[in-house]
Amino acid sequence: MSLWCHDFSAILESALAGREPDIIMDPVAIPKSCKVNVTTGTGMDIEWKDGHRSVYSFPFLRDACPCALCEEERTKDGRQPGDPLKPIAGQLPMYKAAARPTEVEPVGKYAIRFSWNDGHQHGIYSWQFLREHCPCAECKAHRAMDAPVSSSKPN
């Protein structure tokens, strides 16, 4: 497979055609097409069956890695999936190459996996996870409205 652009649309159509999914997925989390633009470095574009379109940059996807190790690090730092590492006060920033996948592969009919240029390859990005963490303004606003309100009680 060439690395310039992976179009997983045909794989998705054949995997989902005429069969019930082995796992239960929210109908809005079923992609119609998925394009991973590796050579241009622009990221991944997903058009969902309900007509919504999500555009994910590679740095966002790397920072949103759903593996247990990355999830634990984000939780400790108080970050949400897709949020970059917070700079440490007083430290000079080190050069870090922009996140880019070196390999991309479908995982069954429910997810996609990236091998990243920093050597990380453990995250399996389910379609459900990707839809829940769509970075568009509309979805961000929807998540903000649904977020629990934290109360600030005096001690």
N, C-alpha and C positions, 0 to 999 in steps of 0.2 A: 504494500500500500504506500503511495506517495505521501509525504508529510505536508504537502502544501495546503490541502483542505480535505478533511474527512467529511463526507456527507453520509450520515447514518440513516437517511430517510428510507432507503430500500430495505435495510435491515429491520428498521422499526415496522414498516408495513408488513413484511413477511412474518415477523415474530408475532404481531398482534392480529393479523388477518384471520378471521373465522374462528378464533379461539378465545376462550375466557382466560384472563391472566391467572397464573399460578398463585400470585399474591393479589390481595385486594388493593387496588389503587383508586385514589380519588379521580373521578373522570376528568377533572381539569388538569391533572398531572400526567396526562397522556400526550406525548409530543407528536405533532404531525410531521415535523422535520427538524433535523439537528445538524448544524454545520459547525465544524471545528476548524478555525482558520489558523493553522499552525505557522505557515511561512510568513504571512502578513503580521502575525503576532497580535491580531485584533481581538481574539477571544473566541467565544462560542455563541452562536445564534440559535435559539430554539423558537419554533412556531408551534404553539400548543393547539390541540384539537378544538379548543373553544375560541380560537382566533387571537388570543393574547400572544405577544411576542416578547421574549426575554433576550437580553444581550448581556453576556457575562465577560468581563475582561479576565485575562489569565491571572493577574495579581489578585483579583477578587476571588476567583476560584481556588487559588492556592491558599489564600487566607481563610477560605471557608471549608477547607478539607474536613470531611466528616469522620475521619478515623478517630479512634479513642485517644491517641496521644495528642493530636491537635485539639480535640474537644476539651481535654483536661487542661492544656495550656491556656486556651481561650477562657475557660471558666475561672482559672486562677487570676488571669489578668482582667476579668470583667469585660471581655470583648464578645461581640456577636459574630456569627459566621460571616466572613467577608471583611471584617474590620482588620486593618493592618496592625502589626505590633506597635505598642505605644513606645515612643522614645524614652530612654532612661535619662532623667535630669542630670546634667553635668557631663554626660558622655558625648563625645564627638560621634556623629553618625558614620558608620562604616559603609563602604561601597558594597552594594548587593545587586547582582545581576537581576534584571527583570524576570519574573516568573514566566516560564514557557514550558509547555509539555514536550517531552522527547518522544513519547509514545501515547497513543490514545486507543482504547479498545472498548467495545460494548461488553457489558456484563449481563448476560442473558437478555431478557427483554425489559428489564426494569431499571437499568443503571448504565453508567459510563465510568471508566477508570482512566486516570491520567498517571503517567510517570513523569515527574517534574525534573527540570534541569538542576535542581538542588539535590537530586537523588531520592526524594520522597516519592512513594508510590503506593501507600497503604489505603488511601481514601477511595471509597466506592460511592459515587455521587448518584443516588437514586433520582429518578424523575420527580418523585414526590418531594425530596429534599431540595432539588433545584427550583421547583415551582414555589415551595414555601419560602425560599430565600431569594426570589427574583429581585434584582437590584433596581428595577424601574421605579420612578417617583410614585406612580399609582400604587404599586404593591407596598412600598415603604410606608406610604400614608395609611394604607389599610392595616399594616402590622402595628403601626403606632397607635391607631385607634383601638386595636384589640389587646394591646399590652396592658397588663395589670398595673393599676396605679399604686405606687408605693407610698405608704403613709409615713410622714416624718413626725414621730412622736418624741417629745422631749424625754430624756432619761430621768 
